[in-house]
Amino acid sequence: MRKMNHLGSIVGLLLGAAMIAAAVSCRDSTPRELLFISDRDGDPEIYLMHPDGSGVIQLTDNQAQDLEPDWSPDGNRIVFSSNRDGNWEIYVMNADGSSQTRLSNHPREDLSPRWSPDGSRIAFISTRDGNQQLFAMRSDGTGVTKLTGNPQEGINHARWSPDGAWLAFAQSLGRTSDIWKVRSDGSGLTNVTNSNSVNILPEWSPDGRKILFTAERDRNLDLYVINSDGSGLTRLTDHPEEETSGIWSPDGDRIVFSTTRDGPRGEIYMVNADGFGLRRLTANEVEDFQPAWWPDGSRIVFLRLEQGGNAEIYIINGDGTGETRLTENTANESLPLPRPRLPSPTPGSPAR
């Protein structure tokens, strides 16, 4: 009888271990969903992990800097900028880090790539004509087209409209900057904000009708919304401290942003798209910044500057509950970017 009990215990342990191994294997085979940058190996590289912080894999590995990753709309590829070949160029790779391919090839800098909503084109900023101007190319690197051309002004933070017809961007001139838009073929260049102030960080609303941006119009940064034709300017926040980095929720009803209204260190807040319903999501003695929505609008991922001076990645529910730390090391993590959607199963593979 004792032998039978001992044998049963062994069988139970083996079955338990097998179940755990199967669960880990299944988890590890699930596509990872959170892209980020880390200098944990000595220089900025691109990494990918599960939304609970597990399964971290390194996608790029070289002695250069790999930055500014952006997901393709189908979640299967990643475009990014790198100086691995001596100057900044645009590269693309599969979501698992394979097939890293150089798309641009110019002696000047090519930076800040952004996929078009249909995945057919990539917009980027380049200094190939002197200062920072906006260009676009096909997703294979061919058909490079210059979209802007004022030699006295610099461009940054370009964003595609949801229908892919327009790009919005900030264009600076001296100490001021405005939000502009241009059609994807380079026509229709329009100054949207047209003000003698600082206007930066444009973000299209999910329906493409409005543009959210940060502006310094009363000696401090606040959030504003304007119709895409330049009408209907609305101030969303009004506080003597800085409010910045506003991001629309996927349904367009809410906006998450970072603010120093509670002291010198930033916190994450949320406000309804009409400027009402302000609520605080984080509260601590360190700085929280760079928020980004999960594609289904249920969660928000953000960075926290820890007491040691390094930035780590956290995630929180949309109502401010369930705050969870995803990374923990002495390195700096940045630009957490959720996958827009899980890739479709390949033919013959089980659906997940």
C-alpha positions as CSV (number, residue, x, y, z in Angstrom):
1,M,0.0,0.0,0.0
2,R,2.8,2.4,0.9
3,K,4.4,1.7,-2.5
4,M,1.2,2.4,-4.3
5,N,0.8,5.7,-2.4
6,H,4.4,6.6,-3.3
7,L,3.8,5.8,-6.9
8,G,0.7,7.8,-7.0
9,S,2.5,10.8,-5.5
10,I,5.2,10.5,-8.2
11,V,2.6,10.3,-11.0
12,G,0.8,13.3,-9.5
13,L,4.0,15.3,-9.5
14,L,4.8,14.4,-13.1
15,L,1.3,15.3,-14.3
16,G,1.5,18.6,-12.5
17,A,4.9,19.4,-14.0
18,A,3.6,18.4,-17.4
19,M,0.6,20.7,-17.0
20,I,2.8,23.6,-16.0
21,A,5.2,23.0,-18.8
22,A,2.3,22.9,-21.3
23,A,0.9,26.1,-19.9
24,V,4.3,27.8,-20.2
25,S,4.8,26.5,-23.7
26,C,1.4,27.7,-24.8
27,R,2.0,31.1,-23.2
28,D,5.4,31.4,-24.8
29,S,3.9,30.6,-28.2
30,T,1.3,33.3,-27.9
31,P,2.3,36.4,-29.9
32,R,3.9,39.0,-27.7
33,E,2.0,42.3,-27.7
34,L,4.1,45.0,-26.1
35,L,7.0,46.6,-28.0
36,F,9.5,48.8,-26.2
37,I,13.1,50.2,-26.2
38,S,15.6,49.4,-23.6
39,D,19.3,50.1,-23.1
40,R,19.7,47.0,-20.8
41,D,22.5,45.6,-23.0
42,G,24.4,48.9,-23.2
43,D,22.7,50.7,-26.1
44,P,19.1,51.3,-27.2
45,E,17.6,48.1,-28.7
46,I,14.1,47.0,-29.5
47,Y,12.3,44.4,-27.3
48,L,9.0,42.6,-27.2
49,M,7.1,41.1,-24.2
50,H,3.7,39.8,-23.1
51,P,1.3,42.4,-21.5
52,D,2.1,40.9,-18.0
53,G,5.9,41.6,-18.4
54,S,6.8,38.0,-19.1
55,G,8.5,36.5,-22.1
56,V,10.9,39.4,-22.9
57,I,12.7,38.9,-26.2
58,Q,15.3,41.1,-27.9
59,L,14.5,41.9,-31.5
60,T,17.6,43.9,-32.5
61,D,21.1,43.3,-31.3
62,N,24.1,45.5,-32.4
63,Q,26.5,48.1,-31.2
64,A,24.4,51.0,-32.6
65,Q,21.1,52.6,-31.6
66,D,17.7,51.2,-32.8
67,L,14.9,53.6,-32.0
68,E,11.4,54.9,-32.9
69,P,9.7,51.6,-33.7
70,D,6.2,51.5,-35.1
71,W,3.9,48.6,-35.7
72,S,2.4,47.8,-39.1
73,P,-1.4,48.0,-38.9
74,D,-1.7,44.2,-39.1
75,G,0.8,43.7,-36.3
76,N,3.1,41.5,-38.4
77,R,6.0,43.9,-39.0
78,I,7.9,46.7,-37.3
79,V,9.5,49.8,-38.9
80,F,12.2,51.6,-37.0
81,S,15.2,54.0,-37.3
82,S,18.8,52.9,-36.8
83,N,22.3,54.3,-37.1
84,R,23.8,50.8,-37.5
85,D,25.3,51.6,-40.9
86,G,26.9,54.9,-39.9
87,N,24.0,57.3,-40.2
88,W,20.3,57.2,-39.4
89,E,18.2,55.2,-41.9
90,I,14.8,53.5,-41.9
91,Y,14.6,49.7,-41.4
92,V,11.8,47.1,-41.3
93,M,11.6,43.7,-39.7
94,N,9.1,40.9,-38.9
95,A,7.5,41.0,-35.5
96,D,9.8,38.3,-34.3
97,G,12.9,40.3,-35.3
98,S,13.7,38.3,-38.4
99,S,14.3,39.7,-41.9
100,Q,15.7,43.0,-40.8
101,T,15.9,45.1,-44.0
102,R,17.1,48.6,-44.7
103,L,14.5,50.7,-46.6
104,S,16.2,54.0,-47.0
105,N,19.7,54.7,-48.2
106,H,20.9,58.3,-48.0
107,P,23.9,60.1,-46.6
108,R,21.7,62.4,-44.5
109,E,19.4,61.4,-41.6
110,D,16.1,59.5,-42.1
111,L,14.1,59.3,-38.9
112,S,10.7,58.9,-37.2
113,P,9.0,56.3,-39.5
114,R,5.2,55.9,-39.3
115,W,3.1,53.3,-41.1
116,S,0.0,54.4,-43.1
117,P,-3.3,53.0,-41.9
118,D,-3.5,50.5,-44.8
119,G,0.2,49.5,-44.4
120,S,1.1,50.4,-48.0
121,R,3.3,53.4,-47.2
122,I,5.7,54.7,-44.6
123,A,6.0,58.4,-43.7
124,F,9.3,59.6,-42.3
125,I,11.3,62.8,-41.5
126,S,14.6,63.4,-43.4
127,T,17.3,66.0,-43.5
128,R,18.3,65.0,-47.0
129,D,17.4,68.4,-48.4
130,G,18.9,70.5,-45.5
131,N,16.5,70.6,-42.7
132,Q,13.8,68.3,-41.4
133,Q,11.1,67.7,-44.0
134,L,8.4,65.1,-44.4
135,F,8.7,62.3,-46.9
136,A,6.8,59.1,-47.7
137,M,7.7,55.9,-49.4
138,R,6.1,52.5,-50.2
139,S,6.5,49.9,-47.5
140,D,9.3,48.2,-49.5
141,G,11.3,51.4,-49.6
142,T,10.6,52.4,-53.2
143,G,8.7,55.5,-54.5
144,V,10.2,58.1,-52.1
145,T,8.1,61.3,-52.3
146,K,8.8,64.6,-50.7
147,L,5.6,66.0,-49.1
148,T,6.9,69.3,-47.7
149,G,9.5,71.8,-48.8
150,N,9.9,75.0,-46.8
151,P,13.7,75.3,-46.4
152,Q,13.4,77.6,-43.4
153,E,11.3,75.3,-41.2
154,G,11.7,72.0,-39.4
155,I,9.1,69.3,-39.1
156,N,8.5,66.7,-36.4
157,H,5.8,64.3,-34.9
158,A,4.1,63.4,-38.2
159,R,0.8,61.4,-37.8
160,W,-1.4,59.8,-40.5
161,S,-5.1,60.5,-40.5
162,P,-7.2,57.4,-39.9
163,D,-8.2,57.2,-43.6
164,G,-4.6,57.7,-44.7
165,A,-5.5,60.7,-46.8
166,W,-3.6,63.3,-44.7
167,L,-0.6,63.7,-42.4
168,A,-0.6,66.2,-39.5
169,F,2.7,67.4,-38.1
170,A,4.3,70.2,-36.1
171,Q,6.3,72.7,-38.1
172,S,8.6,75.1,-36.3
173,L,9.8,78.6,-37.3
174,G,12.1,80.2,-34.8
175,R,10.5,80.2,-31.3
176,T,7.0,79.3,-32.6
177,S,5.5,76.3,-34.2
178,D,2.1,75.4,-35.7
179,I,0.2,72.2,-36.5
180,W,0.0,71.7,-40.3
181,K,-1.5,69.0,-42.5
182,V,-0.7,67.8,-46.0
183,R,-2.3,65.3,-48.3
184,S,-0.5,62.0,-48.7
185,D,0.5,63.0,-52.2
186,G,2.1,66.3,-51.0
187,S,-0.8,68.6,-52.1
188,G,-3.1,70.7,-49.9
189,L,-0.5,71.9,-47.4
190,T,-2.5,73.8,-44.7
191,N,-1.6,75.6,-41.5
192,V,-4.3,74.3,-39.1
193,T,-3.6,76.3,-35.9
194,N,-2.1,79.4,-37.5
195,S,-1.1,81.1,-34.3
196,N,1.9,83.0,-33.0
197,S,2.7,80.4,-30.3
198,V,4.1,77.0,-29.7
199,N,1.8,74.1,-30.9
200,I,3.2,70.6,-30.9
201,L,2.4,66.8,-30.7
202,P,-0.7,66.5,-33.0
203,E,-2.9,63.4,-32.7
204,W,-5.9,62.7,-35.0
205,S,-9.1,61.6,-33.4
206,P,-10.2,58.1,-34.3
207,D,-12.9,59.5,-36.6
208,G,-10.4,61.8,-38.3
209,R,-12.5,64.9,-37.7
210,K,-10.4,66.6,-35.0
211,I,-6.7,67.0,-34.0
212,L,-5.6,67.0,-30.4
213,F,-2.4,68.9,-29.6
214,T,-0.3,70.5,-26.9
215,A,0.1,74.3,-27.0
216,E,1.9,77.0,-25.0
217,R,-0.5,79.9,-25.3
218,D,-0.5,81.3,-21.8
219,R,3.1,80.6,-20.8
220,N,2.4,77.0,-19.9
221,L,1.5,73.9,-21.8
222,D,-2.1,72.8,-22.1
223,L,-4.2,70.4,-24.2
224,Y,-6.3,71.7,-27.1
225,V,-8.6,70.2,-29.7
226,I,-9.3,71.7,-33.1
227,N,-11.4,70.6,-36.1
228,S,-9.1,69.2,-38.9
229,D,-10.1,72.2,-41.1
230,G,-8.8,74.7,-38.5
231,S,-12.2,75.7,-37.0
232,G,-13.6,75.1,-33.5
233,L,-10.6,75.5,-31.3
234,T,-11.3,74.1,-27.9
235,R,-9.1,74.2,-24.8
236,L,-9.4,71.0,-22.8
237,T,-7.1,71.7,-19.9
238,D,-6.5,75.0,-18.1
239,H,-3.8,74.8,-15.4
240,P,-0.7,76.9,-14.5
241,E,1.4,73.6,-14.6
242,E,2.2,71.6,-17.7
243,E,-0.3,69.3,-19.4
244,T,1.1,67.4,-22.4
245,S,1.4,64.1,-24.4
246,G,-2.4,63.7,-24.9
247,I,-3.5,60.5,-26.6
248,W,-7.1,59.7,-27.7
249,S,-8.7,56.5,-26.5
250,P,-9.5,54.0,-29.3
251,D,-13.2,55.0,-29.2
252,G,-12.4,58.7,-29.1
253,D,-14.4,59.4,-25.9
254,R,-11.4,59.9,-23.6
255,I,-7.9,61.4,-23.6
256,V,-5.1,60.3,-21.4
257,F,-2.1,62.7,-20.7
258,S,0.7,63.5,-18.3
259,T,0.7,66.6,-16.1
260,T,2.7,68.3,-13.3
261,R,-0.3,69.9,-11.7
262,D,0.3,67.9,-8.5
263,G,4.0,68.9,-8.1
264,P,7.2,68.9,-10.1
265,R,6.9,65.2,-11.0
266,G,4.4,64.1,-13.6
267,E,1.3,62.0,-13.1
268,I,-1.1,60.3,-15.5
269,Y,-4.6,61.9,-15.8
270,M,-7.6,61.3,-18.0
271,V,-10.3,63.7,-19.3
272,N,-13.3,63.2,-21.5
273,A,-13.0,64.4,-25.0
274,D,-15.2,67.4,-24.3
275,G,-12.8,68.6,-21.5
276,F,-15.1,67.4,-18.6
277,G,-14.7,64.5,-16.2
278,L,-11.0,65.1,-15.3
279,R,-9.6,62.3,-13.1
280,R,-6.3,61.3,-11.8
281,L,-5.0,57.8,-12.5
282,T,-1.6,57.6,-10.8
283,A,-0.4,59.1,-7.5
284,N,3.2,58.7,-6.2
285,E,6.4,60.4,-5.4
286,V,8.1,59.7,-8.8
287,E,7.3,60.8,-12.4
288,D,4.8,59.1,-14.6
289,F,4.8,59.9,-18.3
290,Q,4.5,58.8,-21.9
291,P,1.0,57.1,-21.7
292,A,-0.3,54.8,-24.5
293,W,-3.7,53.1,-24.8
294,W,-4.2,49.4,-25.2
295,P,-6.0,48.8,-28.6
296,D,-9.2,47.8,-26.9
297,G,-9.2,50.8,-24.6
298,S,-9.2,48.8,-21.4
299,R,-5.7,49.6,-20.2
300,I,-3.0,52.2,-20.3
301,V,0.7,51.5,-20.5
302,F,3.2,54.2,-19.3
303,L,6.7,55.0,-18.1
304,R,7.7,55.7,-14.5
305,L,11.0,57.4,-13.6
306,E,12.1,55.4,-10.5
307,Q,14.0,56.7,-7.5
308,G,17.2,55.4,-9.0
309,G,16.7,57.6,-12.1
310,N,15.8,54.8,-14.6
311,A,12.5,54.5,-16.4
312,E,10.4,51.4,-16.1
313,I,7.2,50.3,-17.8
314,Y,3.9,50.0,-15.9
315,I,0.3,49.2,-17.0
316,I,-2.9,50.3,-15.4
317,N,-6.6,49.7,-16.0
318,G,-8.5,52.6,-17.7
319,D,-10.2,53.4,-14.4
320,G,-6.9,53.7,-12.5
321,T,-7.0,50.3,-10.8
322,G,-4.8,47.3,-11.1
323,E,-1.5,49.2,-11.5
324,T,1.2,46.6,-12.4
325,R,5.0,47.0,-12.9
326,L,6.1,45.2,-16.1
327,T,9.9,45.7,-16.1
328,E,12.4,45.9,-13.3
329,N,16.1,46.5,-13.9
330,T,18.6,49.3,-13.7
331,A,18.3,50.1,-17.4
332,N,16.1,52.7,-19.1
333,E,13.0,51.5,-20.9
334,S,11.1,53.8,-23.3
335,L,8.3,54.1,-25.9
336,P,6.0,51.2,-24.8
337,L,3.8,50.5,-27.8
338,P,1.1,47.8,-27.8
339,R,0.6,45.7,-30.9
340,P,-2.4,47.1,-32.8
341,R,-3.9,43.7,-33.3
342,L,-2.7,40.1,-33.0
343,P,-1.5,38.6,-36.3
344,S,-3.9,36.2,-38.1
345,P,-3.1,32.5,-37.6
346,T,-1.1,31.0,-40.4
347,P,-2.9,28.3,-42.5
348,G,-3.1,25.0,-40.6
349,S,-2.3,26.6,-37.2
350,P,-4.8,26.5,-34.4
351,A,-6.7,29.7,-33.7
352,R,-5.9,31.3,-30.3
